[in-house]
Amino acid sequence: MKANIGSADRVIRIVLGLLLLSLIFLVEGPGRWWGLLGIVLIATALIRFCPAYAVLGTDTCHNQPPVPGQKH
């Protein structure tokens, strides 16, 4: 799986993921479970691959060196 998430995209995903996760602790009722979507954003940021980007052909990882251990 080829990395398709760039550095700026990773930072944005981590920040938004943490904000969404905070909903679990700050919101009452069933709306709090939307915070679990933060796990998806954080996970995709950490592995530097987004399946939705792959389907759409999007790549924010321009001109960056490959991540060790990932296929090109």
GILIN-V356784 format. One record per pair of residues at least 24 apart in sequence whose ideal C-beta (glycine too) atoms are under 6 Angstrom apart, sorted by sequence separation. I is the first residue (numbers start at 0). J is the second residue. D is the distance in whole Angstrom. If there is no record, write none. Layout:
i = <I,I>
j = <J,J>
d = <D,D>
//
This chain:
i = <16,15,16,12,13,13,12,9,4,2,3,4,3,0,3,8,5,3,4,5,4,3,2,2,2>
j = <40,40,41,40,41,44,44,44,47,47,48,49,49,48,52,59,59,58,59,60,60,60,60,66,69>
d = <4,5,4,4,6,5,4,5,5,4,6,6,6,5,5,4,4,5,6,5,6,5,5,5,6>
//
